[in-house]
Amino acid sequence: MTMNPRRCAACKYLRRKCPSDCIFSPYFPSNNPQRFASVHRIYGASNVAKLLQQLPVDHRAEAVESLYFEAQCRIEDPVYGCVRLIFLLQQQIHNAESQLAKTRAQIAVLKPENANHNSQVQPFEITDQSDNFNSFLPGQDCVADLGHFNQTSSGFL
């Protein structure tokens, strides 16, 4: 086992020689010592080394990115860490979905008004006879007359 002439950030932080097969050197370069310091502060060097050794080589870089992100979040917010960010993102998704539902409801309400101003209501065509719901109402034509909807009848506005 030969020594690496340029120590990685982890070996510098831990004040040890950096072996050529150092588990940390590919993920903690010497030009970014704060990265390892954050991860070490939250998880500890031996825990990170054990975790990396258990992972396939092609997943290690992503794991280190995740550890660094979670460590930074935990340092900034010791109580909630990255859970605070996850909650905020979930709230944003919920708000966007609510806004989308309101917008769709408004479009559904306004569409019939625009259809009435246009030429005439187009009949609803059923191509599959098994889906013909008008078979229960003899003599009724299947017409998509949505003009009875207006803005006051919608509970979304």
Sequence and secondary structure as in RCSB ss.txt:
>XXXX:A:sequence
MTMNPRRCAACKYLRRKCPSDCIFSPYFPSNNPQRFASVHRIYGASNVAKLLQQLPVDHRAEAVESLYFEAQCRI
EDPVYGCVRLIFLLQQQIHNAESQLAKTRAQIAVLKPENANHNSQVQPFEITDQSDNFNSFLPGQDCVADLGHFN
QTSSGFL
>XXXX:A:secstr
  B SS  HHHHHHT   BTT SSTTTS TT HHHHHHHHHHH HHHHHHHHHHS HHHHHHHHHHHHHHHHHHH
H TTTTHHHHHHHHHHHHHHHHHHHHHHHHHHHHHHHHHHHHSS   B     GGG GGGGSTT   B   TT  
GGG TT 
